[in-house]
Amino acid sequence: MINKIIVPLDGSRLPEVTLHYAARCGQIECDMILLAVRVANDNRSQYMLECYLEKIAGIVKEEAAKFQEPGAKPINISIKVLSGDPAEESFPCR
């Protein structure tokens, strides 16, 4: 059973296309993590990425509510901003 879904986002349109499909997680009870990776030593981008992810989380929650069964627990969405090389941090299990 799926209990956690990670959605990597970089602020571009292409990854955002997947959000419609991720919102369908409202049909199952699972947690979702919206993930962004900022370049190391660029502290200015931390706040911008957090704001971006919070905005996206609100959109996904609204969309997910459309797919939820009545009385089902709302989807739990958290955000995470990592620091480092985006390719390395997004897929650490190589």
Sequence and secondary structure as in RCSB ss.txt:
>XXXX:A:sequence
MINKIIVPLDGSRLPEVTLHYAARCGQIECDMILLAVRVANDNRSQYMLECYLEKIAGIVKEEAAKFQEPGAKPI
NISIKVLSGDPAEESFPCR
>XXXX:A:secstr
   EEEEE  SSHHHHTTHHHHHGGGGS  EEEEEEEE TT THHHHHHHHHHHHHHHHHHHHHHTT  TT    
EEEEEEEES HHHHH TT 
